[in-house]
Amino acid sequence: MMQSKAWLFEQRQATLWNNTSRGGQRGHFWFAGENPPTIRNRGELPRAAFDNSAMIHYYVGDTGSDSLKLEISDPAGKYSRTVRLDPQKGIHRYLWDLQFDAVPYTSDQKQAIEAMFADLLARYPMNAVAAGVYELSLRTGGFEGTYFLNDGSQEWKRPFGPGGMSRGRRQWLDGGRSR
């Protein structure tokens, strides 16, 4: 092994821990131990959700290369994960998050997804605006410009509020020519 450029050691069996609660109260604060290194907590609480991983041990000798890749795949070769590893000489440990790389959708899958979204949009339409008047405001560097957008379905009634048009709004509407 020491004369080889790289070596994958025999790996321990990975354990998929299930994060469940039996409904108890507070015992986990007093009777909880440390998680194994393959468990990464997502939060600070003892019963916080966690992520599983598997330890992969490997050795790197004199490879003469500045890159090292590890490919993990299922037995059928359908799913895989390729990761870049530390090419530094020595014994290393990689914690695999038990995830594969995303697989591109087939054309049949894409069509099925598009049909599903078309069906959902037909059942639950997007929130379209109702006919009316809408206020647009633009603010920058102490200046505020406001304009009212009318879709033509309503007549203008006091488009600038009860006080009329402010100087800033007048400047905005006539391109800054008002003084």
Secondary structure, DSSP 8 states (H G I E B T S, - for coil): -TTSSEEE--------------S--SHHHHS-----TTEEESSSSTT--EEE-EEEEEEE-----S--EEEEE-TTSSSEEEEE---SSEEEEEEE-S--------HHHHHHHHHHHHHHHHHS------SSEEEEEEEETTEEEEEEEE-SSS--SSTT-TT---HHHHHHHTTT---
